[in-house]
């Protein structure tokens, strides 16, 4: 059974930082492309960042230079370091794992940026 479990969300003030984690089980983590997506009510889920099995990274323009995606294949865990957070970063953040046509999602973790 595949499980992706996000953690680390919460309430933070503008300009603050959070680190999200995604712990994976039931897959050969190291061969999957992992990613973070986010969604706000009434909007489509959007890409935040992805990291390939070889470590290549891709970021949405809106988070470049502020967010850093990483993975630790020894712990089957992916991370998203979020710095200089803005109110518009408020969303539910989802972890994804993709390999060819096979894909899985986590349950999401809420990030709220507000003073």
C-alpha positions as CSV (number, residue, x, y, z in Angstrom):
1,X,0.0,0.0,0.0
2,X,1.4,3.4,-1.1
3,X,1.4,6.2,1.4
4,X,2.6,9.7,1.1
5,X,2.3,11.6,4.4
6,X,2.9,15.4,4.5
7,X,3.8,17.3,7.7
8,X,5.2,20.6,8.7
9,X,2.4,22.9,7.7
10,X,0.9,25.6,9.9
11,X,0.4,29.3,10.5
12,X,3.3,31.7,9.8
13,X,3.7,35.4,9.5
14,X,4.7,37.0,6.2
15,X,8.4,36.8,5.7
16,X,8.7,33.7,7.8
17,X,9.8,30.2,7.0
18,X,8.4,26.7,7.1
19,X,9.8,23.3,6.1
20,X,7.4,20.7,4.7
21,X,8.2,17.0,4.7
22,X,6.7,14.1,2.7
23,X,7.4,10.6,4.0
24,X,6.8,7.9,1.4
25,X,6.2,4.2,1.9
26,X,5.1,1.3,-0.4
27,X,7.2,2.6,-3.3
28,X,10.8,2.4,-4.5
29,X,11.2,6.0,-3.5
30,X,14.5,6.6,-5.2
31,X,13.2,6.0,-8.7
32,X,10.2,8.3,-8.5
33,X,9.9,11.9,-9.5
34,X,8.7,13.7,-6.4
35,X,6.8,16.9,-6.3
36,X,5.0,19.6,-4.3
37,X,1.7,21.1,-5.6
38,X,-0.6,23.5,-3.9
39,X,-4.3,24.4,-4.1
40,X,-6.6,27.1,-2.9
41,X,-10.4,27.0,-2.9
42,X,-11.9,27.4,-6.3
43,X,-8.6,27.1,-8.1
44,X,-6.8,24.3,-9.8
45,X,-4.0,22.5,-8.2
46,X,-0.7,24.1,-9.3
47,X,2.9,22.9,-9.5
48,X,5.2,24.3,-6.9
49,X,8.4,22.2,-7.4
50,X,9.6,18.8,-8.6
51,X,12.7,16.8,-8.1
52,X,13.7,14.0,-10.3
53,X,15.2,10.6,-9.4
54,X,18.6,12.0,-10.4
55,X,18.1,15.2,-8.4
56,X,17.1,17.6,-11.2
57,X,14.8,20.4,-9.9
58,X,12.1,22.4,-11.4
59,X,10.3,25.4,-9.7
60,X,7.3,27.5,-10.5
61,X,8.3,31.1,-11.2
62,X,6.3,32.3,-8.2
63,X,8.5,30.4,-5.8
64,X,11.9,30.5,-7.4
65,X,14.7,31.9,-5.1
66,X,12.4,31.5,-2.1
67,X,11.6,27.7,-2.0
68,X,14.0,24.8,-2.1
69,X,13.0,21.2,-2.8
70,X,15.2,18.3,-1.7
71,X,15.0,14.6,-1.1
72,X,16.7,12.1,1.1
73,X,16.5,8.6,-0.5
74,X,17.9,7.0,2.6
75,X,14.9,8.2,4.6
76,X,12.3,8.0,1.7
77,X,11.5,11.6,2.4
78,X,11.1,14.8,0.4
79,X,11.3,18.3,1.8
80,X,10.3,21.8,0.8
81,X,12.1,24.6,2.5
82,X,9.9,27.7,2.2
83,X,11.5,31.1,3.0
84,X,10.2,34.7,2.7
85,X,6.7,33.4,2.7
86,X,3.9,35.7,1.3
87,X,0.1,35.7,2.0
88,X,-0.3,34.4,-1.6
89,X,1.5,31.2,-0.6
90,X,-1.4,30.3,1.6
91,X,-2.8,26.9,0.3
92,X,-3.0,23.2,0.9
93,X,0.3,21.7,-0.1
94,X,0.3,18.2,-1.6
95,X,3.1,15.8,-2.1
96,X,3.2,13.7,-5.3
97,X,5.1,10.7,-6.5
98,X,5.2,9.9,-10.3
99,X,6.7,7.2,-12.4
100,X,5.6,7.0,-15.9
101,X,1.8,6.7,-15.9
102,X,1.8,5.8,-12.2
103,X,1.1,8.6,-9.7
104,X,0.2,9.0,-6.1
105,X,-0.9,11.9,-3.9
106,X,-0.7,12.7,-0.2
107,X,-3.6,14.0,1.8
108,X,-2.2,17.6,2.0
109,X,-1.0,19.9,4.7
110,X,-2.4,23.5,5.2
111,X,0.0,26.4,5.0
112,X,-1.4,29.8,6.1
113,X,0.7,32.9,5.8
114,X,-1.0,35.7,7.7
115,X,-0.2,38.4,10.3
